Amino acid sequence: MMVAVETVAGVYTVDVEADRVVDFVGGAAIDPPPAPHVDLPLLIAAAAEGSTVVAVVKRRPPLVVSYDAGRTWREAGGGLPPGTAVAIADGDPDRIAFATSSRIYVSSDGGRFWRGLEPELEGVLRIGWMD
């Protein structure tokens, strides 16, 4: 599984399973998927796949997750630092990537548990799954 991480320096490709940077493409940008409409205060970023919606908010914890297209929400990411971006894998709403300004965290269970990846990348702007 790979994630593309757009930073102020360019786009990095990170292998989630090997926990390492694989490639760097200076100046390239990740095309953001259409953001779902979520009427949440302090919204920073949001991503959706099917009826799962994950939003990065400017508060603690930094994530809220909905499994019913935004009708109800639950807090997620307790213990995670403030975020800048989020991505849900196409066809697999349990696979979520969350970015802070310098680290990437991944969840394979819909945002219940998170694992921080080793590489630190300064100035993270966007993130996206590569499948």
N, C-alpha and C positions, 0 to 999 in steps of 0.2 A: 504494500500500500504506500502510495506516495502523496505528498502534499506540496503544492506550490505556495511559496510564501513571498509576497511582494513587500519589499522594504524600500526605504529611501535610496538605497544603493542599487537596487535592481531585484530580479526575481531569483530565488533559490529553490531548488528541488530537494525535499527532505524525504528520506526513506523512513517511514514510521516504524517498521519492524526492526531495521538495522540501527535505528536511532542515530542517523548521521546525515550530513549534507552530501548530496550526490552531485549536484551541478549548480552553476551560477550563470545566469544570463543577464548581463548588465543592461539596464534600460528597458527591458520588456515589461509589460504590465499584464496583470490578470484581469480578464473581462469579468466584472462582477455579475453574478446571476441577478435576475430581477428580484428586488427586495420585496418581501411580503408586506402588506399593509398591516401594521400593528400599532394600535393606539395606546402606547405605553409611555409614561413619563420617563425622562432621562434616557431615552433610547440612543444607543451608539451604533449598533449593527444588528441585523436579523437575517436568518436563513430559514428556508422551509423545504420539506420533502414530504409529500403526501399530507397527512394531517398533523405532522410534527412541525412545530415552529420553535426555534431557539432564538432568544434575543439577548444581546449584551446590553446591560444597563449600567448607568453611572451610579452604583450603590453597592452595598454588601449584602448578600453575595452578588457577584457580577453577572449572573445568568438567571433567566427565567425560561421555563420550558412548558410548552403546551402540546398535549398529544391529541387534542380535539379541535385543531385549526383555530386556536385562539379563544375558545369559549372559557376555558379555565386555565390557570397558570400555577406552576409551583416553582419555588426558588431552587436553584442548583448552583453548584460550584462553590460551596462553602469552603473557605480556605484558599481559594484561588485569588490572585491579585487582580486589580482592575484590568479590563480587556479593551481590545481595539477592533477585533474581528471574530467572526464565527462562520463555519461552513459545515453543511451536512452532506454526506456522501449521497450521490444519486442512487436511488434504488435501495438504500440501506439507512433508514433514519436513526438507527442505533449508533452509527459511526459519525461522531462529531469532532471537529477540530476547533479549538479556541485559541486565540492569539492575544498575548499581551504586547507591550511595546518591544519586548525582546525575547520572549519564550513562546513555545507552542505546546499546548496540552491536547491530548486526545482521549476520547471516551469511546468504548465499544459497546456500551450498554445504555445508550440514550441519555447520557449526562449524569448518571448516578455516581460513577467513579471516574476519576481522571488520572492520567499519567503524564508527567512532564517529560518532554523530549530533551535530550542533552544539548543539542546545538543552541547557542544564543545568537540571535540575529537582531541587530539594533535597528530601530525605526520601522517595525512591522506595520504595514498599512492594510493589507488584505491577505486572505488565505483561501485556498480552494483545493478540494480533493482532485487527484488525477487518477482516473480509472481507465 
